[in-house]
């Protein structure tokens, strides 16, 4: 089993990179764990308190559960991956059954901030993108998927996304084995990463 961590700032193109990797590997060889599934359940908070949650801070993630699930997959066990809703800031009662496969990809902005997660990764990649490109993607995503107005997106970016990126996410670039500039459009870097994965699958 090969465990790959793909980090990078919000809107950097991580999901696109993951899709490109999956498309270039044999069918049913990859299981993907999105960090977003492991946000702490905040159903006990008032709507006003939920609106103030800092999703870009490492304390928002239940890393203990994520590490436990990584270890279970390494042991050949399936996991019940949480389902998290940004709209309600809560976890669903249901979970998603995720089987152990030859390649496990863990994707998210904060995954390289946690030493216990890093110690379980065989390959660490950081998807890099210019701040203005990331902001454009964030505006489009948050307005379409999370129901935020343009002003709400910009306020959230200034208050949470930008300072947390500079404090926590950008520094984790130094842990990366490979840096992928321009995200999913950097086919050369993705080819290098996929070639490394295929070498492992063939051994």
Secondary structure, 3 states (H helix, E strand, C coil): CEEEEEEECCCCCHHHHHHHHHHCCCCCCEEEEEHHHHECCCCCCCHHHHCCCCCCCHHHECHHHHHHHHHHHHCCCCEEEEEEECCCCEEEEEEEEECCCCEEEEECCCHHHCHHHHCCCCEEEEEECCHHHHHHHHHHHHHHHCCCCHHHHHHHHHHHHHHHHHHHHHHHHHHCCEEEECHHHCHHHHHHHHHHHHHHHHC
